[in-house]
Amino acid sequence: MRRQCLLMARNNRTPVDYWLSLSLRSLSEWIRDSNDLIQEENERMRRR
């Protein structure tokens, strides 16, 4: 979980303690949405 919080902080330019303060459910939802956005962006770049 620590690693994922570090990644979310880096990718979203937010403090790590913000992500650590979230409930596991909320953090999981943010992680899922973030991963979906990254995947969509990668697919768009591959199509170019």
PQR file of N, CA, C, O and H, with PARSE charges and radii, in Angstrom:
ATOM      1  N   MET A   1       0.828  -1.181   0.000 -0.4000 1.5000
ATOM      2  CA  MET A   1       0.000   0.000   0.000 -0.0000 2.0000
ATOM      3  C   MET A   1       0.876   1.250   0.000  0.5500 1.7000
ATOM      4  O   MET A   1       0.546   2.242  -0.650 -0.5500 1.4000
ATOM      5  N   ARG A   2       1.972   1.203   0.715 -0.4000 1.5000
ATOM      6  CA  ARG A   2       2.867   2.362   0.754 -0.0000 2.0000
ATOM      7  C   ARG A   2       3.353   2.714  -0.647  0.5500 1.7000
ATOM      8  O   ARG A   2       3.389   3.883  -1.030 -0.5500 1.4000
ATOM      9  H   ARG A   2       2.239   0.396   1.243  0.4000 1.0000
ATOM     10  N   ARG A   3       3.723   1.698  -1.397 -0.4000 1.5000
ATOM     11  CA  ARG A   3       4.207   1.928  -2.764 -0.0000 2.0000
ATOM     12  C   ARG A   3       3.125   2.572  -3.637  0.5500 1.7000
ATOM     13  O   ARG A   3       3.403   3.500  -4.397 -0.5500 1.4000
ATOM     14  H   ARG A   3       3.694   0.748  -1.086  0.4000 1.0000
ATOM     15  N   GLN A   4       1.906   2.076  -3.523 -0.4000 1.5000
ATOM     16  CA  GLN A   4       0.804   2.635  -4.314 -0.0000 2.0000
ATOM     17  C   GLN A   4       0.540   4.084  -3.919  0.5500 1.7000
ATOM     18  O   GLN A   4       0.270   4.918  -4.783 -0.5500 1.4000
ATOM     19  H   GLN A   4       1.681   1.322  -2.906  0.4000 1.0000
ATOM     20  N   CYS A   5       0.613   4.394  -2.626 -0.4000 1.5000
ATOM     21  CA  CYS A   5       0.423   5.776  -2.180 -0.0000 2.0000
ATOM     22  C   CYS A   5       1.520   6.681  -2.728  0.5500 1.7000
ATOM     23  O   CYS A   5       1.258   7.825  -3.101 -0.5500 1.4000
ATOM     24  H   CYS A   5       0.832   3.716  -1.924  0.4000 1.0000
ATOM     25  N   LEU A   6       2.743   6.173  -2.777 -0.4000 1.5000
ATOM     26  CA  LEU A   6       3.834   6.959  -3.361 -0.0000 2.0000
ATOM     27  C   LEU A   6       3.582   7.221  -4.845  0.5500 1.7000
ATOM     28  O   LEU A   6       3.809   8.328  -5.332 -0.5500 1.4000
ATOM     29  H   LEU A   6       2.956   5.244  -2.474  0.4000 1.0000
ATOM     30  N   LEU A   7       3.113   6.204  -5.556 -0.4000 1.5000
ATOM     31  CA  LEU A   7       2.814   6.381  -6.980 -0.0000 2.0000
ATOM     32  C   LEU A   7       1.680   7.383  -7.197  0.5500 1.7000
ATOM     33  O   LEU A   7       1.754   8.232  -8.085 -0.5500 1.4000
ATOM     34  H   LEU A   7       2.928   5.304  -5.160  0.4000 1.0000
ATOM     35  N   MET A   8       0.638   7.279  -6.383 -0.4000 1.5000
ATOM     36  CA  MET A   8      -0.487   8.208  -6.521 -0.0000 2.0000
ATOM     37  C   MET A   8      -0.031   9.642  -6.218  0.5500 1.7000
ATOM     38  O   MET A   8      -0.432  10.582  -6.905 -0.5500 1.4000
ATOM     39  H   MET A   8       0.577   6.590  -5.662  0.4000 1.0000
ATOM     40  N   ALA A   9       0.786   9.800  -5.212 -0.4000 1.5000
ATOM     41  CA  ALA A   9       1.281  11.134  -4.873 -0.0000 2.0000
ATOM     42  C   ALA A   9       2.104  11.706  -6.024  0.5500 1.7000
ATOM     43  O   ALA A   9       1.946  12.871  -6.389 -0.5500 1.4000
ATOM     44  H   ALA A   9       1.111   9.036  -4.653  0.4000 1.0000
ATOM     45  N   ARG A  10       2.973  10.890  -6.588 -0.4000 1.5000
ATOM     46  CA  ARG A  10       3.817  11.351  -7.702 -0.0000 2.0000
ATOM     47  C   ARG A  10       2.962  11.677  -8.924  0.5500 1.7000
ATOM     48  O   ARG A  10       3.130  12.729  -9.540 -0.5500 1.4000
ATOM     49  H   ARG A  10       3.101   9.944  -6.291  0.4000 1.0000
ATOM     50  N   ASN A  11       2.053  10.781  -9.269 -0.4000 1.5000
ATOM     51  CA  ASN A  11       1.252  10.965 -10.478 -0.0000 2.0000
ATOM     52  C   ASN A  11       0.259  12.113 -10.367  0.5500 1.7000
ATOM     53  O   ASN A  11      -0.108  12.715 -11.376 -0.5500 1.4000
ATOM     54  H   ASN A  11       1.916   9.926  -8.768  0.4000 1.0000
ATOM     55  N   ASN A  12      -0.174  12.418  -9.165 -0.4000 1.5000
ATOM     56  CA  ASN A  12      -1.190  13.456  -8.974 -0.0000 2.0000
ATOM     57  C   ASN A  12      -0.654  14.710  -8.309  0.5500 1.7000
ATOM     58  O   ASN A  12      -1.401  15.645  -8.023 -0.5500 1.4000
ATOM     59  H   ASN A  12       0.124  11.929  -8.346  0.4000 1.0000
ATOM     60  N   ARG A  13       0.661  14.719  -8.064 -0.4000 1.5000
ATOM     61  CA  ARG A  13       1.314  15.875  -7.436 -0.0000 2.0000
ATOM     62  C   ARG A  13       0.619  16.294  -6.142  0.5500 1.7000
ATOM     63  O   ARG A  13       0.288  17.461  -5.935 -0.5500 1.4000
ATOM     64  H   ARG A  13       1.268  13.959  -8.296  0.4000 1.0000
ATOM     65  N   THR A  14       0.413  15.300  -5.283 -0.4000 1.5000
ATOM     66  CA  THR A  14      -0.210  15.523  -3.984 -0.0000 2.0000
ATOM     67  C   THR A  14       0.684  14.924  -2.906  0.5500 1.7000
ATOM     68  O   THR A  14       1.524  14.073  -3.200 -0.5500 1.4000
ATOM     69  H   THR A  14       0.683  14.352  -5.451  0.4000 1.0000
ATOM     70  N   PRO A  15       0.512  15.359  -1.668 -0.5600 1.5000
ATOM     71  CA  PRO A  15       1.317  14.780  -0.584  0.2800 2.0000
ATOM     72  C   PRO A  15       0.944  13.312  -0.331  0.5500 1.7000
ATOM     73  O   PRO A  15      -0.215  12.925  -0.482 -0.5500 1.4000
ATOM     74  N   VAL A  16       1.911  12.527   0.043 -0.4000 1.5000
ATOM     75  CA  VAL A  16       1.676  11.111   0.341 -0.0000 2.0000
ATOM     76  C   VAL A  16       0.671  10.962   1.483  0.5500 1.7000
ATOM     77  O   VAL A  16      -0.178  10.071   1.454 -0.5500 1.4000
ATOM     78  H   VAL A  16       2.852  12.841   0.165  0.4000 1.0000
ATOM     79  N   ASP A  17       0.768  11.832   2.484 -0.4000 1.5000
ATOM     80  CA  ASP A  17      -0.129  11.680   3.630 -0.0000 2.0000
ATOM     81  C   ASP A  17      -1.601  11.860   3.255  0.5500 1.7000
ATOM     82  O   ASP A  17      -2.480  11.368   3.962 -0.5500 1.4000
ATOM     83  H   ASP A  17       1.458  12.556   2.507  0.4000 1.0000
ATOM     84  N   TYR A  18      -1.877  12.558   2.150 -0.4000 1.5000
ATOM     85  CA  TYR A  18      -3.266  12.649   1.693 -0.0000 2.0000
ATOM     86  C   TYR A  18      -3.792  11.257   1.351  0.5500 1.7000
ATOM     87  O   TYR A  18      -4.882  10.877   1.777 -0.5500 1.4000
ATOM     88  H   TYR A  18      -1.162  12.957   1.576  0.4000 1.0000
ATOM     89  N   TRP A  19      -3.015  10.506   0.584 -0.4000 1.5000
ATOM     90  CA  TRP A  19      -3.445   9.169   0.154 -0.0000 2.0000
ATOM     91  C   TRP A  19      -3.490   8.207   1.323  0.5500 1.7000
ATOM     92  O   TRP A  19      -4.362   7.340   1.379 -0.5500 1.4000
ATOM     93  H   TRP A  19      -2.130  10.815   0.238  0.4000 1.0000
ATOM     94  N   LEU A  20      -2.558   8.347   2.263 -0.4000 1.5000
ATOM     95  CA  LEU A  20      -2.544   7.480   3.440 -0.0000 2.0000
ATOM     96  C   LEU A  20      -3.724   7.752   4.366  0.5500 1.7000
ATOM     97  O   LEU A  20      -4.125   6.876   5.133 -0.5500 1.4000
ATOM     98  H   LEU A  20      -1.849   9.051   2.217  0.4000 1.0000
ATOM     99  N   SER A  21      -4.278   8.947   4.302 -0.4000 1.5000
ATOM    100  CA  SER A  21      -5.391   9.304   5.189 -0.0000 2.0000
ATOM    101  C   SER A  21      -6.739   8.778   4.686  0.5500 1.7000
ATOM    102  O   SER A  21      -7.714   8.776   5.438 -0.5500 1.4000
ATOM    103  H   SER A  21      -3.953   9.659   3.679  0.4000 1.0000
ATOM    104  N   LEU A  22      -6.807   8.340   3.443 -0.4000 1.5000
ATOM    105  CA  LEU A  22      -8.063   7.851   2.891 -0.0000 2.0000
ATOM    106  C   LEU A  22      -8.405   6.468   3.423  0.5500 1.7000
ATOM    107  O   LEU A  22      -7.525   5.700   3.812 -0.5500 1.4000
ATOM    108  H   LEU A  22      -6.016   8.342   2.832  0.4000 1.0000
ATOM    109  N   SER A  23      -9.676   6.170   3.434 -0.4000 1.5000
ATOM    110  CA  SER A  23     -10.088   4.813   3.786 -0.0000 2.0000
ATOM    111  C   SER A  23      -9.611   3.865   2.685  0.5500 1.7000
ATOM    112  O   SER A  23      -9.366   4.293   1.558 -0.5500 1.4000
ATOM    113  H   SER A  23     -10.391   6.794   3.118  0.4000 1.0000
ATOM    114  N   LEU A  24      -9.481   2.597   3.009 -0.4000 1.5000
ATOM    115  CA  LEU A  24      -9.040   1.629   2.001 -0.0000 2.0000
ATOM    116  C   LEU A  24      -9.991   1.576   0.818  0.5500 1.7000
ATOM    117  O   LEU A  24      -9.553   1.438  -0.324 -0.5500 1.4000
ATOM    118  H   LEU A  24      -9.680   2.249   3.925  0.4000 1.0000
ATOM    119  N   ARG A  25     -11.265   1.683   1.074 -0.4000 1.5000
ATOM    120  CA  ARG A  25     -12.250   1.666  -0.010 -0.0000 2.0000
ATOM    121  C   ARG A  25     -12.057   2.859  -0.950  0.5500 1.7000
ATOM    122  O   ARG A  25     -12.029   2.706  -2.171 -0.5500 1.4000
ATOM    123  H   ARG A  25     -11.621   1.795   2.001  0.4000 1.0000
ATOM    124  N   SER A  26     -11.928   4.024  -0.369 -0.4000 1.5000
ATOM    125  CA  SER A  26     -11.745   5.231  -1.173 -0.0000 2.0000
ATOM    126  C   SER A  26     -10.424   5.186  -1.936  0.5500 1.7000
ATOM    127  O   SER A  26     -10.375   5.517  -3.121 -0.5500 1.4000
ATOM    128  H   SER A  26     -11.951   4.149   0.623  0.4000 1.0000
ATOM    129  N   LEU A  27      -9.362   4.781  -1.261 -0.4000 1.5000
ATOM    130  CA  LEU A  27      -8.060   4.673  -1.913 -0.0000 2.0000
ATOM    131  C   LEU A  27      -8.122   3.684  -3.074  0.5500 1.7000
ATOM    132  O   LEU A  27      -7.574   3.948  -4.144 -0.5500 1.4000
ATOM    133  H   LEU A  27      -9.402   4.512  -0.299  0.4000 1.0000
ATOM    134  N   SER A  28      -8.778   2.565  -2.870 -0.4000 1.5000
ATOM    135  CA  SER A  28      -8.907   1.565  -3.936 -0.0000 2.0000
ATOM    136  C   SER A  28      -9.645   2.124  -5.150  0.5500 1.7000
ATOM    137  O   SER A  28      -9.274   1.847  -6.291 -0.5500 1.4000
ATOM    138  H   SER A  28      -9.223   2.351  -2.000  0.4000 1.0000
ATOM    139  N   GLU A  29     -10.672   2.898  -4.902 -0.4000 1.5000
ATOM    140  CA  GLU A  29     -11.423   3.508  -6.006 -0.0000 2.0000
ATOM    141  C   GLU A  29     -10.549   4.495  -6.770  0.5500 1.7000
ATOM    142  O   GLU A  29     -10.561   4.512  -8.001 -0.5500 1.4000
ATOM    143  H   GLU A  29     -10.973   3.123  -3.975  0.4000 1.0000
ATOM    144  N   TRP A  30      -9.796   5.313  -6.053 -0.4000 1.5000
ATOM    145  CA  TRP A  30      -8.893   6.268  -6.701 -0.0000 2.0000
ATOM    146  C   TRP A  30      -7.829   5.549  -7.514  0.5500 1.7000
ATOM    147  O   TRP A  30      -7.508   5.960  -8.629 -0.5500 1.4000
ATOM    148  H   TRP A  30      -9.787   5.300  -5.053  0.4000 1.0000
ATOM    149  N   ILE A  31      -7.289   4.488  -6.962 -0.4000 1.5000
ATOM    150  CA  ILE A  31      -6.265   3.715  -7.673 -0.0000 2.0000
ATOM    151  C   ILE A  31      -6.842   3.138  -8.958  0.5500 1.7000
ATOM    152  O   ILE A  31      -6.219   3.224 -10.016 -0.5500 1.4000
ATOM    153  H   ILE A  31      -7.550   4.155  -6.056  0.4000 1.0000
ATOM    154  N   ARG A  32      -8.024   2.555  -8.868 -0.4000 1.5000
ATOM    155  CA  ARG A  32      -8.668   1.978 -10.054 -0.0000 2.0000
ATOM    156  C   ARG A  32      -8.899   3.043 -11.126  0.5500 1.7000
ATOM    157  O   ARG A  32      -8.583   2.832 -12.296 -0.5500 1.4000
ATOM    158  H   ARG A  32      -8.530   2.485  -8.008  0.4000 1.0000
ATOM    159  N   ASP A  33      -9.450   4.182 -10.722 -0.4000 1.5000
ATOM    160  CA  ASP A  33      -9.718   5.248 -11.691 -0.0000 2.0000
ATOM    161  C   ASP A  33      -8.426   5.785 -12.301  0.5500 1.7000
ATOM    162  O   ASP A  33      -8.364   6.046 -13.502 -0.5500 1.4000
ATOM    163  H   ASP A  33      -9.707   4.354  -9.771  0.4000 1.0000
ATOM    164  N   SER A  34      -7.411   5.947 -11.485 -0.4000 1.5000
ATOM    165  CA  SER A  34      -6.128   6.425 -11.982 -0.0000 2.0000
ATOM    166  C   SER A  34      -5.529   5.438 -12.984  0.5500 1.7000
ATOM    167  O   SER A  34      -5.043   5.838 -14.041 -0.5500 1.4000
ATOM    168  H   SER A  34      -7.461   5.735 -10.509  0.4000 1.0000
ATOM    169  N   ASN A  35      -5.566   4.170 -12.651 -0.4000 1.5000
ATOM    170  CA  ASN A  35      -5.048   3.152 -13.568 -0.0000 2.0000
ATOM    171  C   ASN A  35      -5.821   3.128 -14.879  0.5500 1.7000
ATOM    172  O   ASN A  35      -5.233   2.949 -15.946 -0.5500 1.4000
ATOM    173  H   ASN A  35      -5.961   3.846 -11.792  0.4000 1.0000
ATOM    174  N   ASP A  36      -7.137   3.308 -14.804 -0.4000 1.5000
ATOM    175  CA  ASP A  36      -7.949   3.358 -16.027 -0.0000 2.0000
ATOM    176  C   ASP A  36      -7.534   4.529 -16.921  0.5500 1.7000
ATOM    177  O   ASP A  36      -7.410   4.382 -18.137 -0.5500 1.4000
ATOM    178  H   ASP A  36      -7.614   3.453 -13.938  0.4000 1.0000
ATOM    179  N   LEU A  37      -7.323   5.686 -16.304 -0.4000 1.5000
ATOM    180  CA  LEU A  37      -6.908   6.863 -17.083 -0.0000 2.0000
ATOM    181  C   LEU A  37      -5.544   6.659 -17.730  0.5500 1.7000
ATOM    182  O   LEU A  37      -5.335   7.028 -18.886 -0.5500 1.4000
ATOM    183  H   LEU A  37      -7.424   5.805 -15.316  0.4000 1.0000
ATOM    184  N   ILE A  38      -4.630   6.074 -16.987 -0.4000 1.5000
ATOM    185  CA  ILE A  38      -3.300   5.808 -17.539 -0.0000 2.0000
ATOM    186  C   ILE A  38      -3.387   4.835 -18.702  0.5500 1.7000
ATOM    187  O   ILE A  38      -2.721   5.017 -19.721 -0.5500 1.4000
ATOM    188  H   ILE A  38      -4.801   5.774 -16.048  0.4000 1.0000
ATOM    189  N   GLN A  39      -4.201   3.809 -18.551 -0.4000 1.5000
ATOM    190  CA  GLN A  39      -4.361   2.834 -19.627 -0.0000 2.0000
ATOM    191  C   GLN A  39      -4.973   3.484 -20.870  0.5500 1.7000
ATOM    192  O   GLN A  39      -4.524   3.222 -21.986 -0.5500 1.4000
ATOM    193  H   GLN A  39      -4.741   3.662 -17.723  0.4000 1.0000
ATOM    194  N   GLU A  40      -5.979   4.317 -20.692 -0.4000 1.5000
ATOM    195  CA  GLU A  40      -6.584   5.018 -21.820 -0.0000 2.0000
ATOM    196  C   GLU A  40      -5.566   5.903 -22.530  0.5500 1.7000
ATOM    197  O   GLU A  40      -5.509   5.931 -23.759 -0.5500 1.4000
ATOM    198  H   GLU A  40      -6.344   4.530 -19.786  0.4000 1.0000
ATOM    199  N   GLU A  41      -4.769   6.620 -21.756 -0.4000 1.5000
ATOM    200  CA  GLU A  41      -3.750   7.489 -22.340 -0.0000 2.0000
ATOM    201  C   GLU A  41      -2.719   6.679 -23.123  0.5500 1.7000
ATOM    202  O   GLU A  41      -2.322   7.070 -24.220 -0.5500 1.4000
ATOM    203  H   GLU A  41      -4.815   6.597 -20.758  0.4000 1.0000
ATOM    204  N   ASN A  42      -2.289   5.557 -22.562 -0.4000 1.5000
ATOM    205  CA  ASN A  42      -1.328   4.701 -23.255 -0.0000 2.0000
ATOM    206  C   ASN A  42      -1.895   4.152 -24.560  0.5500 1.7000
ATOM    207  O   ASN A  42      -1.178   4.061 -25.557 -0.5500 1.4000
ATOM    208  H   ASN A  42      -2.612   5.240 -21.670  0.4000 1.0000
ATOM    209  N   GLU A  43      -3.157   3.792 -24.563 -0.4000 1.5000
ATOM    210  CA  GLU A  43      -3.803   3.290 -25.780 -0.0000 2.0000
ATOM    211  C   GLU A  43      -3.882   4.378 -26.850  0.5500 1.7000
ATOM    212  O   GLU A  43      -3.660   4.115 -28.031 -0.5500 1.4000
ATOM    213  H   GLU A  43      -3.739   3.866 -23.754  0.4000 1.0000
ATOM    214  N   ARG A  44      -4.197   5.595 -26.429 -0.4000 1.5000
ATOM    215  CA  ARG A  44      -4.242   6.710 -27.388 -0.0000 2.0000
ATOM    216  C   ARG A  44      -2.871   6.951 -28.008  0.5500 1.7000
ATOM    217  O   ARG A  44      -2.760   7.207 -29.207 -0.5500 1.4000
ATOM    218  H   ARG A  44      -4.377   5.809 -25.469  0.4000 1.0000
ATOM    219  N   MET A  45      -1.845   6.868 -27.197 -0.4000 1.5000
ATOM    220  CA  MET A  45      -0.489   7.101 -27.706 -0.0000 2.0000
ATOM    221  C   MET A  45      -0.072   5.988 -28.665  0.5500 1.7000
ATOM    222  O   MET A  45       0.629   6.254 -29.642 -0.5500 1.4000
ATOM    223  H   MET A  45      -1.936   6.660 -26.223  0.4000 1.0000
ATOM    224  N   ARG A  46      -0.482   4.762 -28.411 -0.4000 1.5000
ATOM    225  CA  ARG A  46      -0.144   3.653 -29.303 -0.0000 2.0000
ATOM    226  C   ARG A  46      -0.814   3.770 -30.657  0.5500 1.7000
ATOM    227  O   ARG A  46      -0.262   3.321 -31.661 -0.5500 1.4000
ATOM    228  H   ARG A  46      -1.051   4.546 -27.617  0.4000 1.0000
ATOM    229  N   ARG A  47      -1.991   4.366 -30.700 -0.4000 1.5000
ATOM    230  CA  ARG A  47      -2.747   4.518 -31.952 -0.0000 2.0000
ATOM    231  C   ARG A  47      -2.155   5.573 -32.870  0.5500 1.7000
ATOM    232  O   ARG A  47      -2.459   5.598 -34.063 -0.5500 1.4000
ATOM    233  H   ARG A  47      -2.439   4.732 -29.884  0.4000 1.0000
ATOM    234  N   ARG A  48      -1.340   6.418 -32.345 -0.4000 1.5000
ATOM    235  CA  ARG A  48      -0.768   7.508 -33.158 -0.0000 2.0000
ATOM    236  C   ARG A  48       0.217   7.015 -34.135  0.5500 1.7000
ATOM    237  O   ARG A  48       0.785   7.803 -34.890 -0.5500 1.4000
ATOM    238  H   ARG A  48      -1.094   6.398 -31.376  0.4000 1.0000
TER
END
